[in-house]
Amino acid sequence: MSSPELSELYIARILVALYENWANPIILHAASITEISFDTDLMFDGLSAPGEWSLFENTVHWMAEEGFIRTKGIGAHVYEFHDVTLTLKAMEIMKKVPNPLSSNSTLLDGLKQAIGEGKKAAIQSLVSTSMTALFQAIRSAV
């Protein structure tokens, strides 16, 4: 998968994980979102973490900077973010915006289904819709 496709998949997984744990802050770790295991102790031996982990880290930073999520930042371990939650606007939009692929469900329902079925095109469409809706709501609140 290309970086944009992976970023979209990671955004979808992050949004669903945060919504399912609302309002409890959670720890986001690269291994759980990317589904790629790596022993970070190997970094002391000169090995680099997987590129997907760096993409995950940059995606989380971007989501926080754009106002979709809140985090207290990187934890004691690399590629791990602590106290991550959805912003209220992100949560509301995920529940209210209709799924563009099915008029009978919300964006949140669509994200869960697309991730579960591994449908790249559906994930791309839903993430694009969610980012647009979130951006518009955040902009209108400013």
Beta strands, then each sheet from edge to edge (+ up, - down):
strand 1: 26-29
strand 2: 69-70
strand 3: 73-74
strand 4: 80-86
strand 5: 98-99
strand 6: 102-106
sheet 1: 1+ 4- 2+
sheet 2: 1+ 4- 3+
sheet 3: 5+ 6-
end
